[in-house]
Protein backbone atom coordinates (compact mmCIF):
# COMPACT_ATOMS: atom_id res chain seq x y z
CA UNK A 1 0.00 0.00 0.00
CA UNK A 2 1.28 3.44 -0.78
CA UNK A 3 -0.33 6.64 0.47
CA UNK A 4 -1.83 7.66 3.78
CA UNK A 5 -3.50 4.90 5.78
CA UNK A 6 -6.74 5.40 7.67
CA UNK A 7 -9.33 3.22 9.31
CA UNK A 8 -13.04 3.14 9.82
CA UNK A 9 -16.09 1.01 10.40
CA UNK A 10 -18.77 -0.37 8.10
CA UNK A 11 -22.02 -0.63 10.04
CA UNK A 12 -24.63 -2.70 8.22
CA UNK A 13 -27.69 -1.76 10.25
CA UNK A 14 -30.15 -3.93 8.35
CA UNK A 15 -29.99 -6.36 5.48
CA UNK A 16 -32.23 -9.21 4.35
CA UNK A 17 -30.56 -12.61 4.80
CA UNK A 18 -30.32 -13.12 1.02
CA UNK A 19 -28.32 -9.88 0.65
CA UNK A 20 -25.78 -10.67 3.41
CA UNK A 21 -23.30 -12.65 1.27
CA UNK A 22 -23.44 -9.95 -1.41
CA UNK A 23 -22.55 -7.29 1.17
CA UNK A 24 -19.59 -9.41 2.28
CA UNK A 25 -18.46 -9.89 -1.31
CA UNK A 26 -18.71 -6.16 -2.08
CA UNK A 27 -16.80 -5.16 1.09
CA UNK A 28 -14.13 -7.80 0.45
CA UNK A 29 -13.76 -6.63 -3.14
CA UNK A 30 -13.14 -3.05 -1.96
CA UNK A 31 -10.78 -4.09 0.84
CA UNK A 32 -8.89 -6.60 -1.28
CA UNK A 33 -9.39 -9.48 1.16
CA UNK A 34 -12.06 -12.09 1.80
CA UNK A 35 -14.34 -11.02 4.64
CA UNK A 36 -16.87 -12.90 6.70
CA UNK A 37 -19.20 -10.86 8.88
CA UNK A 38 -20.65 -11.97 12.20
CA UNK A 39 -24.30 -11.46 11.24
CA UNK A 40 -26.81 -11.13 14.07
CA UNK A 41 -30.55 -10.66 14.06
CA UNK A 42 -31.60 -6.99 13.87
CA UNK A 43 -34.13 -6.62 16.69
CA UNK A 44 -35.44 -3.32 15.28
CA UNK A 45 -36.81 -5.00 12.13
CA UNK A 46 -38.16 -8.50 11.78
CA UNK A 47 -36.36 -10.72 9.28
CA UNK A 48 -33.32 -8.45 8.91
CA UNK A 49 -29.72 -8.88 10.05
CA UNK A 50 -26.91 -6.58 11.12
CA UNK A 51 -23.12 -6.67 11.26
CA UNK A 52 -20.11 -4.43 11.77
CA UNK A 53 -16.66 -4.54 10.23
CA UNK A 54 -13.72 -2.41 11.26
CA UNK A 55 -11.33 -1.81 8.39
CA UNK A 56 -7.97 -0.25 7.64
CA UNK A 57 -6.91 1.00 4.24
CA UNK A 58 -5.91 3.92 2.06
CA UNK A 59 -7.59 7.31 2.33
CA UNK A 60 -10.81 7.17 0.33
CA UNK A 61 -11.61 3.56 1.22
CA UNK A 62 -14.71 4.74 3.09
CA UNK A 63 -16.06 6.43 -0.02
CA UNK A 64 -15.35 3.34 -2.10
CA UNK A 65 -17.16 1.11 0.43
CA UNK A 66 -20.16 3.43 0.53
CA UNK A 67 -20.30 3.52 -3.27
CA UNK A 68 -20.05 -0.26 -3.54
CA UNK A 69 -23.19 -0.66 -1.39
CA UNK A 70 -25.12 2.37 -2.65
CA UNK A 71 -28.54 1.84 -4.12
CA UNK A 72 -29.21 -1.67 -2.83
CA UNK A 73 -32.86 -1.93 -1.85
CA UNK A 74 -33.59 -2.87 1.75
CA UNK A 75 -30.04 -2.07 2.94
CA UNK A 76 -29.33 0.39 5.74
CA UNK A 77 -25.69 1.11 6.42
CA UNK A 78 -23.13 3.65 7.56
CA UNK A 79 -19.46 3.89 6.72
CA UNK A 80 -17.04 5.95 8.77
CA UNK A 81 -13.52 6.95 7.86
CA UNK A 82 -11.27 8.51 10.48
CA UNK A 83 -9.30 11.65 9.80
CA UNK A 84 -5.76 10.93 8.62
CA UNK A 85 -2.74 12.89 7.47
CA UNK A 86 -4.03 15.47 4.99
CA UNK A 87 -7.68 14.34 5.06
CA UNK A 88 -10.72 15.03 7.21
CA UNK A 89 -12.84 12.24 8.59
CA UNK A 90 -16.11 11.34 6.90
CA UNK A 91 -19.37 9.48 7.35
CA UNK A 92 -21.72 8.05 4.73
CA UNK A 93 -25.24 7.05 5.77
CA UNK A 94 -27.67 5.16 3.54
CA UNK A 95 -31.32 4.22 3.89
CA UNK A 96 -33.63 2.73 1.26
CA UNK A 97 -36.00 5.72 1.45
CA UNK A 98 -33.49 8.56 1.66
CA UNK A 99 -30.55 7.30 -0.36
CA UNK A 100 -27.06 8.33 0.67
CA UNK A 101 -25.83 11.20 2.84
CA UNK A 102 -22.18 12.26 3.14
CA UNK A 103 -20.63 14.56 5.71
CA UNK A 104 -17.16 15.47 6.84
CA UNK A 105 -16.46 14.70 10.50
CA UNK A 106 -14.08 15.92 13.19
CA UNK A 107 -11.84 13.69 15.32
CA UNK A 108 -14.77 12.92 17.62
CA UNK A 109 -17.11 11.87 14.79
CA UNK A 110 -19.20 15.05 14.87
CA UNK A 111 -20.53 16.28 11.54
CA UNK A 112 -18.68 19.36 10.34
CA UNK A 113 -20.86 21.75 8.37
CA UNK A 114 -18.89 23.74 5.77
CA UNK A 115 -18.94 27.52 5.93
CA UNK A 116 -20.89 27.90 2.68
CA UNK A 117 -23.71 25.65 4.00
CA UNK A 118 -23.93 27.74 7.19
CA UNK A 119 -23.97 30.99 5.19
CA UNK A 120 -26.66 29.59 2.90
CA UNK A 121 -28.80 28.67 5.92
CA UNK A 122 -28.24 32.12 7.45
CA UNK A 123 -29.48 33.70 4.22
CA UNK A 124 -32.82 32.05 5.09
CA UNK A 125 -32.96 33.66 8.56
CA UNK A 126 -36.08 35.61 7.53
CA UNK A 127 -37.85 32.22 7.32
CA UNK A 128 -37.01 30.21 10.45
CA UNK A 129 -38.59 26.99 9.07
CA UNK A 130 -36.52 27.17 5.86
CA UNK A 131 -33.39 27.91 7.91
CA UNK A 132 -34.09 24.90 10.14
CA UNK A 133 -34.65 22.68 7.09
CA UNK A 134 -31.36 23.82 5.53
CA UNK A 135 -29.44 23.06 8.73
CA UNK A 136 -31.20 19.71 9.18
CA UNK A 137 -30.19 18.76 5.64
CA UNK A 138 -26.57 19.84 6.23
CA UNK A 139 -26.45 17.74 9.42
CA UNK A 140 -28.17 14.69 7.93
CA UNK A 141 -30.95 14.81 10.51
CA UNK A 142 -33.40 12.72 8.46
CA UNK A 143 -30.79 9.94 8.11
CA UNK A 144 -30.01 10.04 11.83
CA UNK A 145 -33.72 9.89 12.67
CA UNK A 146 -34.27 6.84 10.46
CA UNK A 147 -31.09 5.01 11.50
CA UNK A 148 -31.20 5.65 15.25
CA UNK A 149 -33.47 2.69 16.15
CA UNK A 150 -31.16 0.41 14.14
CA UNK A 151 -28.04 1.85 15.80
CA UNK A 152 -29.49 1.39 19.25
CA UNK A 153 -30.45 -2.21 18.49
CA UNK A 154 -26.80 -2.90 17.65
CA UNK A 155 -25.38 -1.72 20.97
CA UNK A 156 -23.11 -4.43 22.30
CA UNK A 157 -23.00 -6.38 19.03
CA UNK A 158 -19.73 -8.08 18.08
CA UNK A 159 -17.28 -6.17 15.88
CA UNK A 160 -14.73 -7.90 13.65
CA UNK A 161 -11.42 -6.07 13.15
CA UNK A 162 -9.83 -6.33 9.72
CA UNK A 163 -6.29 -5.16 9.07
CA UNK A 164 -4.68 -5.25 5.67
CA UNK A 165 -0.92 -5.69 5.81
CA UNK A 166 1.52 -5.28 2.96
C-alpha positions as CSV (number, residue, x, y, z in Angstrom):
1,X,0.0,0.0,0.0
2,X,1.3,3.4,-0.8
3,X,-0.3,6.6,0.5
4,X,-1.8,7.7,3.8
5,X,-3.5,4.9,5.8
6,X,-6.7,5.4,7.7
7,X,-9.3,3.2,9.3
8,X,-13.0,3.1,9.8
9,X,-16.1,1.0,10.4
10,X,-18.8,-0.4,8.1
11,X,-22.0,-0.6,10.0
12,X,-24.6,-2.7,8.2
13,X,-27.7,-1.8,10.3
14,X,-30.2,-3.9,8.4
15,X,-30.0,-6.4,5.5
16,X,-32.2,-9.2,4.4
17,X,-30.6,-12.6,4.8
18,X,-30.3,-13.1,1.0
19,X,-28.3,-9.9,0.7
20,X,-25.8,-10.7,3.4
21,X,-23.3,-12.7,1.3
22,X,-23.4,-10.0,-1.4
23,X,-22.6,-7.3,1.2
24,X,-19.6,-9.4,2.3
25,X,-18.5,-9.9,-1.3
26,X,-18.7,-6.2,-2.1
27,X,-16.8,-5.2,1.1
28,X,-14.1,-7.8,0.4
29,X,-13.8,-6.6,-3.1
30,X,-13.1,-3.0,-2.0
31,X,-10.8,-4.1,0.8
32,X,-8.9,-6.6,-1.3
33,X,-9.4,-9.5,1.2
34,X,-12.1,-12.1,1.8
35,X,-14.3,-11.0,4.6
36,X,-16.9,-12.9,6.7
37,X,-19.2,-10.9,8.9
38,X,-20.6,-12.0,12.2
39,X,-24.3,-11.5,11.2
40,X,-26.8,-11.1,14.1
41,X,-30.6,-10.7,14.1
42,X,-31.6,-7.0,13.9
43,X,-34.1,-6.6,16.7
44,X,-35.4,-3.3,15.3
45,X,-36.8,-5.0,12.1
46,X,-38.2,-8.5,11.8
47,X,-36.4,-10.7,9.3
48,X,-33.3,-8.4,8.9
49,X,-29.7,-8.9,10.0
50,X,-26.9,-6.6,11.1
51,X,-23.1,-6.7,11.3
52,X,-20.1,-4.4,11.8
53,X,-16.7,-4.5,10.2
54,X,-13.7,-2.4,11.3
55,X,-11.3,-1.8,8.4
56,X,-8.0,-0.3,7.6
57,X,-6.9,1.0,4.2
58,X,-5.9,3.9,2.1
59,X,-7.6,7.3,2.3
60,X,-10.8,7.2,0.3
61,X,-11.6,3.6,1.2
62,X,-14.7,4.7,3.1
63,X,-16.1,6.4,0.0
64,X,-15.4,3.3,-2.1
65,X,-17.2,1.1,0.4
66,X,-20.2,3.4,0.5
67,X,-20.3,3.5,-3.3
68,X,-20.0,-0.3,-3.5
69,X,-23.2,-0.7,-1.4
70,X,-25.1,2.4,-2.6
71,X,-28.5,1.8,-4.1
72,X,-29.2,-1.7,-2.8
73,X,-32.9,-1.9,-1.8
74,X,-33.6,-2.9,1.7
75,X,-30.0,-2.1,2.9
76,X,-29.3,0.4,5.7
77,X,-25.7,1.1,6.4
78,X,-23.1,3.6,7.6
79,X,-19.5,3.9,6.7
80,X,-17.0,5.9,8.8
81,X,-13.5,6.9,7.9
82,X,-11.3,8.5,10.5
83,X,-9.3,11.7,9.8
84,X,-5.8,10.9,8.6
85,X,-2.7,12.9,7.5
86,X,-4.0,15.5,5.0
87,X,-7.7,14.3,5.1
88,X,-10.7,15.0,7.2
89,X,-12.8,12.2,8.6
90,X,-16.1,11.3,6.9
91,X,-19.4,9.5,7.3
92,X,-21.7,8.1,4.7
93,X,-25.2,7.1,5.8
94,X,-27.7,5.2,3.5
95,X,-31.3,4.2,3.9
96,X,-33.6,2.7,1.3
97,X,-36.0,5.7,1.5
98,X,-33.5,8.6,1.7
99,X,-30.6,7.3,-0.4
100,X,-27.1,8.3,0.7
101,X,-25.8,11.2,2.8
102,X,-22.2,12.3,3.1
103,X,-20.6,14.6,5.7
104,X,-17.2,15.5,6.8
105,X,-16.5,14.7,10.5
106,X,-14.1,15.9,13.2
107,X,-11.8,13.7,15.3
108,X,-14.8,12.9,17.6
109,X,-17.1,11.9,14.8
110,X,-19.2,15.1,14.9
111,X,-20.5,16.3,11.5
112,X,-18.7,19.4,10.3
113,X,-20.9,21.8,8.4
114,X,-18.9,23.7,5.8
115,X,-18.9,27.5,5.9
116,X,-20.9,27.9,2.7
117,X,-23.7,25.7,4.0
118,X,-23.9,27.7,7.2
119,X,-24.0,31.0,5.2
120,X,-26.7,29.6,2.9
121,X,-28.8,28.7,5.9
122,X,-28.2,32.1,7.4
123,X,-29.5,33.7,4.2
124,X,-32.8,32.1,5.1
125,X,-33.0,33.7,8.6
126,X,-36.1,35.6,7.5
127,X,-37.9,32.2,7.3
128,X,-37.0,30.2,10.4
129,X,-38.6,27.0,9.1
130,X,-36.5,27.2,5.9
131,X,-33.4,27.9,7.9
132,X,-34.1,24.9,10.1
133,X,-34.7,22.7,7.1
134,X,-31.4,23.8,5.5
135,X,-29.4,23.1,8.7
136,X,-31.2,19.7,9.2
137,X,-30.2,18.8,5.6
138,X,-26.6,19.8,6.2
139,X,-26.5,17.7,9.4
140,X,-28.2,14.7,7.9
141,X,-31.0,14.8,10.5
142,X,-33.4,12.7,8.5
143,X,-30.8,9.9,8.1
144,X,-30.0,10.0,11.8
145,X,-33.7,9.9,12.7
146,X,-34.3,6.8,10.5
147,X,-31.1,5.0,11.5
148,X,-31.2,5.6,15.3
149,X,-33.5,2.7,16.2
150,X,-31.2,0.4,14.1
151,X,-28.0,1.8,15.8
152,X,-29.5,1.4,19.3
153,X,-30.4,-2.2,18.5
154,X,-26.8,-2.9,17.6
155,X,-25.4,-1.7,21.0
156,X,-23.1,-4.4,22.3
157,X,-23.0,-6.4,19.0
158,X,-19.7,-8.1,18.1
159,X,-17.3,-6.2,15.9
160,X,-14.7,-7.9,13.6
161,X,-11.4,-6.1,13.1
162,X,-9.8,-6.3,9.7
163,X,-6.3,-5.2,9.1
164,X,-4.7,-5.2,5.7
165,X,-0.9,-5.7,5.8
166,X,1.5,-5.3,3.0
